[in-house]
Amino acid sequence: MSKRKRTSKIDKWIKEGRGSGRGSDYKPWLHTQDVASLGRSTRLKGIKTGRQHEFLSDLERNYFYITEYSDFIIDIREQYPLLPLEETIVIADELGIKHPTDPKTGEPIVMTTDFLLTLDRGQGVFEVARTIKMKDELLKERVLEKFEIEREYWLRRNIDWGIVTEKEIPKTMARNISYIHDHYDIRDFDTFSEMSGQYIEDLAMALLQRLLNTEASIRTVTSSFDNEVHLPLGSGLTLFYHMLAQKIIKVNILEPINIEQPVVIDSINEMKLKQVRYG
């Protein structure tokens, strides 16, 4: 009976399209409600994909922010299944490793890789697989055994696989991106939703000039800006975060973004500034 239940669940998820598709059409194999996560599960709408992403830990979420900000990563598929199940079972047998099982039924489960990323560095599109794990977890023999199965699975597909720990995920950078992530599309905010693209571009240019010509804090500049152009309080800060999210302006993303301090702008992308009107 338990075997029929397992098979029917896996078949059901495959029929639902889990683990298939690309970009906005991809469906993660695991959803936050499917797993009792040790960390805090999170769902976030992606900028690159336009779909809801499913993360089972804070570390996965932070890594997602880094991949979202990268200019080279063009697609992000999380909770990617290692299918068919029979292949990982054979790999585990060949390696002399016990295949992961459902603790309730004892039946083999479908293994997953945390991220399958599609990259384009200008010399052709390729994929890499990345597993996210706290460094201390790598001291556990059973964790390493499961990784051996995963590594061999991707090796047979000629796809680079690697482990990413918290040491490779800059926490400050991830936190900064979390502040600006939801500001990528300025029209998601009521104040800007009905504005013409040209007017938004003019506002962005005006705010940028103020930020460049002052020693005042970001909060002071944006609050004064709201008063001057008769926008609801907080609109200037929204526009500032939008320019960061769109990379119209670049700051040192590895240092905390503190709105109580003046901003140090490293560069301005005038081409992207002009594209604001079409956003």
Secondary structure, 3 states (H helix, E strand, C coil): CHHHHHHHHHHHHHHCCCCCCCHHHCCCCCCHHHCCCCCCCEEEECCCCCCEEEECCHHHHHHHHHHHHCCCEEEEEEEEECCCHHHHHHHHHHHCCCCCECCCCCCECCCEEEEEEEEECCCCEEEEEEEECCHHHHHCHHHHHHHHHHHHHHHCCCCEEEEECHHHCCHHHHHHHHHHHHHCCHHHCHHHHCCCHHHHHHHHHHHHHHHHCCCCCHHHHHHHHHHHCCCCCCHHHHHHHHHHHCCCEECCCCCCCCCCCCCCCCEECHHHHHHHHHC
